[in-house]
């Protein structure tokens, strides 16, 4: 089972598919994904984890 080719759909089905893909959430233009923002979140999470580890070590929990 894989994706169907466009030849397997009739014209009515293709029209309904195109209509669904061009309305609602699919019609919104979006900016490209920014990996720098992902990297920034990774740094923030790692920093919070390091701070939590340091405080736990300082408190004698670990």
N, C-alpha and C positions, 0 to 999 in steps of 0.2 A: 504494500500500500504506500503510495507516494502522492505527490501533488498531481492533480490532473492537468493535462495540457489544455490550452485554450480551444483546441479543435473538438474536445469532448463536450463542450457546452453549446447549447443552441443560442440563437440571437436574443431571445427573451431572457435567458439566464444571464448572459453577458451584460445586458442592459441593467438588470437588477443588481448585479455585482458592482458595476461601475457607479450606479446611483448610490449604493450603500457606501462605497469607498470615497465618494466625493461629498458626503454630508456628515454632519455631526463632528465628532472628535477627529475624524480623518481629514477634514477640510481645513484644519488649523495649520498655518505655516509655523514651523518650529526652527529654532536655531540649532546648528549642529552641536553634538555632544562635546562638552569641554572636559578633557581629561585632566586639565590643571585643577579644576574644581574637585574632581574625585581625589586627586593627590592631596589637595588641601584638607579634605575631610579625613583622609587616611592619617595625615600628620596630627590633626586635632584628636582623633580617637587614640592614636598611639601615645600622644602626650598625656591624655587623661588616664590611660592605662598605666603609664610610667609613674604618674603622680600618685595614683591609688596604690601601686606597689610600694612606692617610697614611704607613703604614710603608714601602710600596714607594717612595713619593716621597722619604721621608727617606733610604732606603737607596740612592737613585740608580738604581733599576731602571727607573722611568718618568720 
